[in-house]
Amino acid sequence: MEPQPPQGRSWEIVTSALDRAMGPGKGSPSGWVRYLCPVHEGDGRHHNPSLGVRYDSKQAKTIVRCFAANGCDDEEVLARVGLRVRDMFDRLPERARITNGSARRSFGAGGRPARPQQEPQIVSPVEKAILAARFPILNKPDLGVAIGRPETVDSYIYRWPNGRIEGAVHRVHTPHEHGHAKSFWQAHWTGNRWERTGFAPIPWKLADIREALDTGREILVCEGEKDVQRANQAGLIATCNAMGAGSWTSEHARWLAGAARVIVVADRDRPGYRHAAKVAETLAGRVGEVRVLQARNGKDLSDHFDAGYQLEDLAPVHYLDRPQPQQQQQQQRFRPSVSRTRSR
């Protein structure tokens, strides 16, 4: 039997989500990896990271703990990065009724073991969507050892509507034996220098969003800046939040209030579906119509375009896409209501 890895699947899920939302964690002599807490330290200001994460092999569980004075709730911490409590476990613990230190079985008529009663479960639309999609459990590819220094390959500047710079997200590639590792980090512009920290929760390309609000054009919400750029190349107005899946908040959503139609383009994986569901939820009641669509082929909008498809070929995400009643009577395919030619 091959030796088990020092960390289980839950460690990869939790730390990957925190890396995307808050930036890379820092190790400590105590064994905890430290992050900024997404609940009370995600305001873009400088903080000493108070969130600790470590893996407990005996429990097959990743422990998440906020060490701040008031200690943020684990469930809320995980929710801010698009996860749930069950994501802390490599496998869900079996349920048993414990009485006096031992499992107790109940018996029915004739002394036969009674059939256990199943507790009613309420499955959310996003969990239904994930189950329907049957996503495989993916492992990170083995890239081998690093063979070069990290290189910043792109920087995405976030500005206020008046053009004032708020912050930037930097995309970094580190060459390895079998490809490159991708990472991101944030910086906040103070007015005279950059600080390596988070920044205010504003969507990317606010000026384009303002144009869409003024002209009635539809807005695409993608998971990352790369897909926004591809949408722009196709003549579309698009936006996203910094640091990808799990980092969208109602503060981002308020900038889109009054839009005629918003298309949330979901990445085809578990974090992507949860992120899209959160975006759609925060936009409900703020915009005229919200659609939740996905690539016809591949994982994201870039893959969709690379495969030769157009915007109108995006496919609905079952259980998450809820078109208006009149559109349900139209063709199954979604068709944009406005021209894809930019007005600038």
ABEGO torsion letter per residue (X at the ends): XBBBBABBAAAAAAAAAAAAAAEBBBBBAAGBBBBBBAAAAAAGBBBBBABBBBBBAAAGBBBBBBABAAGBBAAAAAAAAGBBAAAABABBBBBBBBBGGBBBBBBBBGGBBBBBBBBBBBBBAAAAAAAAAGBBBBBBBBAEBBABBBBBABBBBBBBAAGBBABBBBBBBBBBABEBBBBBBBBBBAGABBBBBBBBBBBBGAAAAAAAAAAGBBBBBBABAAAAAAAAAAGBBBBBBBGEBGABBAAAAAAABGBABBBBBBBBBAAAAAAAAAAAAAABGABABBBBBBBABEABAAAAAAAGBBAAABBBBBGABBBBAAAAABBABBBBABBABBAX
